[in-house]
């Protein structure tokens, strides 16, 4: 007789309650639904701003949705600027394995 193994839903060592509560978030469909939901909600909010809060456009800061777009771009710039900064400041992989020249660590 062949023994059938139960499918493993979580990662090894993951708590069963965590698997039960959050395993549905690991599906590709979840990512697609969340992304498109945010796009639709953002477009609807910009459309509502155009309809309900009409004000004359004197410069670009008065354009509907400007604050949201500007905030997103500024936050994305701040987050993405950490990537080259991290590469520049990161130490080599074996940095802490070196023993010469350190006080009290020479064998």
N, C-alpha and C positions, 0 to 999 in steps of 0.2 A: 504494500500500500504506500502510496506517495502522500506525504504530509504537505498540506497546503499552508503556506505561511500567510498570516494576515498582513495586509499592506501597511507599511509604516507611513504615517501621515506627517509626523514631525521629525525633527533632527534628533540624533542620539543624545540622550540626557535631557531632553526637553520635557517639561512638566505636562502631564496629560490634560490638565485644565487649560493650559496655554494652547495646546493643540486643538482642543474642543472649541475654545473661544475665537481663535484667530487664524485657523488654518484656511478659512474661506478667503482670507485676504491675500493668499499666495497665488491665486489663480490669475492668469493673464487677462481674463475678462474683467476682474476687479480693477486692474490698472486702466483699462480702456474706459470703463464706465466712470471712474473717478475723474479721469482727464477730460472726457467730453462733458461731464456734468459741470465741471469748473468753467469750461469754455462757454457753455450755454448760459450759466448763471452770470458770468462776467459780461457777456454780450447783452443779456436782459437788463442788467443794472445800468449799463451805459445807455441803452435805449430808454429806460425809464428816466434817467437823468436828462436826456435830450427832451423828453416830453414834459416832465414835471417842473424842472428847475431851469426854465428858459432864462438866459441872460445874454446880453450882447457879447459877441466874441471880440474883445479888444486886442488881445494877443494870444499866444499859444497856451498860456496858463488857464485861460477861460474855456478852452475846448473841452467838450464832454469826454470824460474818461482820462483826462490828462493826469490827474493825481494818481490814479491806479497804475497807469502805464509807467509814469515816472518812478513811482515807488518800486514797481517790479524791476525795472531796469537798474535802479540804484542798488537794490538789494542783491540782484544777480551779479552786478559788478563787484560788490563788496565780498560776496561769497567766492566768486571765481578768482578774485585777486589773491586769495589765500593759497591757491594752487601753485603758482610760480614762486610765491614767497616761501611756501613749505619746501619746495624743491631746492631753493637757494639756501635755506637755513638747516636743512636736514643733515644729520651726521652720517658718515659711512656706516655700513652694516656692522662691521666688526670693531667699531670705535671703542666700546667698553671692554673688549677682550684684550687690548694692549696692556702690558704690564710694565714696560720700561718707562722710566721717568716719572712714575707716580710715587708719592711718598707713602711708605708703609706697605707697598704691594710688590716690591722686588723680592723674588724668591731665590 
